[in-house]
Amino acid sequence: MVVISDGIYENNGPVEGVRYPSPEHMSGWWLTTELYNGDIKTLKNSSFQVHIRVATRFLNIYGLTVWLSISAWWGQ
């Protein structure tokens, strides 16, 4: 799971990414844009797999570019 604020999937400006220690079912990543108002009740959970499919611009943040390229090649 990834915690996201409004604007992540809409490409609304710069994104701040922070990784916190978290339970096993969470990745620890919190991604916010300038639309985040500081109220954690406005944040949403997104599954990591869905998040990566929808927001491929974050692959470099997670260090997955090379891994996904190799996985895609291996699967062919």
Z-matrix of the N, CA and C atoms (Angstrom, degrees):
N
C 1 1.447
C 2 1.531 1 109.47
N 3 1.317 2 114.55 1 144.49
C 4 1.456 3 123.54 2 177.17
C 5 1.523 4 106.88 3 -124.21
N 6 1.325 5 117.18 4 137.17
C 7 1.460 6 121.65 5 176.77
C 8 1.521 7 107.55 6 -93.85
N 9 1.341 8 116.03 7 127.94
C 10 1.469 9 120.03 8 -176.94
C 11 1.523 10 111.21 9 -131.61
N 12 1.319 11 114.89 10 153.19
C 13 1.465 12 120.23 11 175.47
C 14 1.524 13 109.10 12 -102.70
N 15 1.317 14 115.89 13 173.07
C 16 1.462 15 120.61 14 173.07
C 17 1.521 16 108.56 15 -57.73
N 18 1.329 17 115.93 16 145.83
C 19 1.457 18 120.83 17 176.28
C 20 1.514 19 114.97 18 95.38
N 21 1.324 20 118.34 19 -12.39
C 22 1.471 21 119.97 20 -178.51
C 23 1.514 22 110.98 21 -63.51
N 24 1.315 23 118.31 22 -50.34
C 25 1.457 24 121.49 23 -176.60
C 26 1.523 25 112.71 24 -82.36
N 27 1.315 26 116.94 25 -13.49
C 28 1.468 27 120.36 26 -179.60
C 29 1.523 28 112.73 27 -93.96
N 30 1.335 29 117.97 28 3.80
C 31 1.467 30 123.27 29 -178.87
C 32 1.521 31 112.20 30 57.46
N 33 1.317 32 116.86 31 44.96
C 34 1.467 33 121.25 32 -179.72
C 35 1.523 34 110.84 33 -88.62
N 36 1.297 35 116.40 34 83.63
C 37 1.459 36 121.78 35 172.89
C 38 1.507 37 114.85 36 73.47
N 39 1.330 38 115.12 37 -166.56
C 40 1.463 39 120.75 38 -177.36
C 41 1.526 40 111.43 39 -65.91
N 42 1.323 41 114.30 40 154.90
C 43 1.460 42 121.70 41 179.77
C 44 1.516 43 109.40 42 -119.44
N 45 1.319 44 116.07 43 135.58
C 46 1.460 45 121.06 44 173.23
C 47 1.519 46 107.57 45 -102.90
N 48 1.315 47 116.21 46 126.15
C 49 1.460 48 121.75 47 179.02
C 50 1.510 49 110.23 48 -115.63
N 51 1.327 50 116.21 49 129.62
C 52 1.466 51 121.99 50 177.98
C 53 1.524 52 107.17 51 -131.92
N 54 1.316 53 116.89 52 139.54
C 55 1.462 54 120.36 53 177.60
C 56 1.516 55 108.70 54 -113.63
N 57 1.327 56 114.41 55 122.05
C 58 1.458 57 121.95 56 -178.98
C 59 1.526 58 110.43 57 -109.45
N 60 1.340 59 117.73 58 151.39
C 61 1.471 60 119.32 59 170.24
C 62 1.537 61 107.60 60 -58.82
N 63 1.329 62 116.39 61 138.08
C 64 1.461 63 118.88 62 -175.71
C 65 1.527 64 110.60 63 -153.87
N 66 1.336 65 116.22 64 168.60
C 67 1.465 66 120.11 65 177.92
C 68 1.533 67 111.05 66 -61.99
N 69 1.324 68 116.34 67 164.69
C 70 1.460 69 121.48 68 -175.91
C 71 1.519 70 114.01 69 -59.23
N 72 1.321 71 118.47 70 -31.41
C 73 1.467 72 120.19 71 -177.09
C 74 1.532 73 112.70 72 -78.97
N 75 1.325 74 117.18 73 -3.96
C 76 1.465 75 122.07 74 179.19
C 77 1.526 76 109.12 75 -114.11
N 78 1.342 77 116.31 76 149.24
C 79 1.467 78 120.36 77 176.83
C 80 1.526 79 111.52 78 -80.78
N 81 1.333 80 116.29 79 -23.36
C 82 1.457 81 120.71 80 -176.30
C 83 1.512 82 113.41 81 94.29
N 84 1.340 83 117.89 82 -8.93
C 85 1.460 84 121.20 83 -178.34
C 86 1.518 85 111.05 84 -80.98
N 87 1.321 86 115.15 85 130.62
C 88 1.467 87 124.21 86 172.78
C 89 1.516 88 106.26 87 -120.51
N 90 1.324 89 117.41 88 119.44
C 91 1.458 90 122.74 89 -178.81
C 92 1.521 91 108.90 90 -117.02
N 93 1.336 92 115.86 91 125.88
C 94 1.464 93 120.10 92 -179.26
C 95 1.524 94 110.65 93 -131.69
N 96 1.320 95 115.17 94 154.25
C 97 1.460 96 122.09 95 174.77
C 98 1.529 97 107.85 96 -115.09
N 99 1.313 98 115.91 97 -176.62
C 100 1.467 99 121.08 98 177.73
C 101 1.526 100 111.85 99 -64.78
N 102 1.325 101 117.12 100 -15.29
C 103 1.468 102 120.76 101 178.64
C 104 1.531 103 112.84 102 -76.80
N 105 1.339 104 117.46 103 -13.42
C 106 1.466 105 120.27 104 179.85
C 107 1.523 106 109.08 105 -67.97
N 108 1.326 107 115.58 106 127.12
C 109 1.466 108 121.19 107 -175.26
C 110 1.527 109 113.97 108 -96.84
N 111 1.316 110 118.22 109 5.89
C 112 1.456 111 121.46 110 179.32
C 113 1.518 112 114.13 111 90.13
N 114 1.317 113 117.96 112 -6.43
C 115 1.464 114 122.51 113 -179.76
C 116 1.523 115 108.76 114 -94.29
N 117 1.334 116 117.67 115 110.93
C 118 1.468 117 120.03 116 -176.56
C 119 1.530 118 112.72 117 -63.85
N 120 1.324 119 117.29 118 -17.53
C 121 1.463 120 120.01 119 177.45
C 122 1.528 121 112.05 120 -67.98
N 123 1.339 122 117.49 121 -17.98
C 124 1.465 123 120.80 122 179.35
C 125 1.526 124 112.67 123 -88.24
N 126 1.338 125 117.51 124 -7.30
C 127 1.459 126 121.00 125 179.54
C 128 1.525 127 110.24 126 -77.68
N 129 1.333 128 115.72 127 155.96
C 130 1.465 129 121.46 128 -179.33
C 131 1.526 130 109.39 129 -125.01
N 132 1.323 131 115.48 130 153.02
C 133 1.464 132 121.21 131 172.37
C 134 1.513 133 108.70 132 -95.30
N 135 1.317 134 116.30 133 140.24
C 136 1.454 135 122.04 134 176.81
C 137 1.521 136 107.34 135 -133.54
N 138 1.330 137 117.29 136 137.22
C 139 1.464 138 117.75 137 176.93
C 140 1.527 139 107.67 138 -65.33
N 141 1.310 140 116.29 139 144.73
C 142 1.454 141 121.35 140 -176.67
C 143 1.528 142 110.79 141 -59.51
N 144 1.341 143 117.59 142 -42.25
C 145 1.453 144 121.48 143 -177.88
C 146 1.536 145 110.88 144 -63.14
N 147 1.323 146 117.62 145 -45.91
C 148 1.465 147 120.89 146 178.65
C 149 1.521 148 109.80 147 -65.29
N 150 1.305 149 116.47 148 -42.28
C 151 1.464 150 121.40 149 -179.62
C 152 1.528 151 111.38 150 -57.36
N 153 1.318 152 117.37 151 -46.00
C 154 1.464 153 121.61 152 -178.61
C 155 1.528 154 110.95 153 -66.93
N 156 1.323 155 117.56 154 -38.32
C 157 1.471 156 120.23 155 179.05
C 158 1.523 157 111.17 156 -66.23
N 159 1.324 158 116.97 157 -39.49
C 160 1.469 159 121.25 158 -176.65
C 161 1.523 160 111.48 159 -80.82
N 162 1.312 161 117.05 160 -38.07
C 163 1.468 162 121.29 161 -172.74
C 164 1.526 163 110.64 162 -120.18
N 165 1.318 164 116.76 163 68.65
C 166 1.465 165 120.70 164 -177.14
C 167 1.520 166 112.90 165 -64.38
N 168 1.327 167 117.87 166 -15.28
C 169 1.475 168 119.60 167 179.64
C 170 1.522 169 111.92 168 -65.98
N 171 1.339 170 118.21 169 -10.61
C 172 1.461 171 121.47 170 -179.30
C 173 1.523 172 113.47 171 -94.60
N 174 1.307 173 118.13 172 1.25
C 175 1.463 174 120.19 173 -177.62
C 176 1.529 175 111.78 174 -56.37
N 177 1.316 176 117.65 175 -41.31
C 178 1.467 177 120.12 176 -179.63
C 179 1.521 178 111.87 177 -66.88
N 180 1.326 179 117.39 178 -34.38
C 181 1.465 180 120.02 179 178.09
C 182 1.522 181 109.67 180 -59.61
N 183 1.321 182 115.64 181 -43.16
C 184 1.461 183 120.35 182 -177.06
C 185 1.519 184 112.69 183 -84.53
N 186 1.335 185 118.11 184 -5.57
C 187 1.461 186 120.97 185 -179.53
C 188 1.521 187 112.46 186 70.97
N 189 1.326 188 117.60 187 30.88
C 190 1.462 189 121.04 188 -174.24
C 191 1.517 190 114.48 189 -102.66
N 192 1.309 191 118.81 190 -3.50
C 193 1.462 192 120.29 191 -174.04
C 194 1.523 193 111.08 192 -57.46
N 195 1.308 194 118.00 193 -51.36
C 196 1.465 195 121.55 194 -177.84
C 197 1.518 196 109.89 195 -66.84
N 198 1.329 197 118.11 196 -43.69
C 199 1.457 198 121.29 197 -178.26
C 200 1.515 199 111.09 198 -61.16
N 201 1.339 200 117.69 199 -44.93
C 202 1.460 201 120.87 200 179.84
C 203 1.517 202 111.57 201 -66.61
N 204 1.325 203 117.21 202 -35.84
C 205 1.458 204 120.28 203 178.15
C 206 1.530 205 110.69 204 -64.48
N 207 1.318 206 116.53 205 -43.85
C 208 1.463 207 121.33 206 178.47
C 209 1.520 208 109.83 207 -66.15
N 210 1.329 209 117.55 208 -42.83
C 211 1.466 210 121.06 209 179.36
C 212 1.518 211 111.10 210 -61.33
N 213 1.336 212 117.07 211 -42.46
C 214 1.464 213 121.08 212 179.46
C 215 1.529 214 110.49 213 -64.02
N 216 1.339 215 117.13 214 -42.56
C 217 1.447 216 121.39 215 179.11
C 218 1.518 217 110.45 216 -64.75
N 219 1.339 218 117.37 217 -45.90
C 220 1.463 219 122.23 218 -177.28
C 221 1.527 220 110.72 219 -63.06
N 222 1.317 221 117.63 220 -34.68
C 223 1.453 222 121.74 221 -177.72
C 224 1.519 223 113.75 222 -74.94
N 225 1.319 224 117.60 223 -12.31
C 226 1.473 225 120.14 224 -176.66
C 227 1.511 226 110.93 225 -88.83
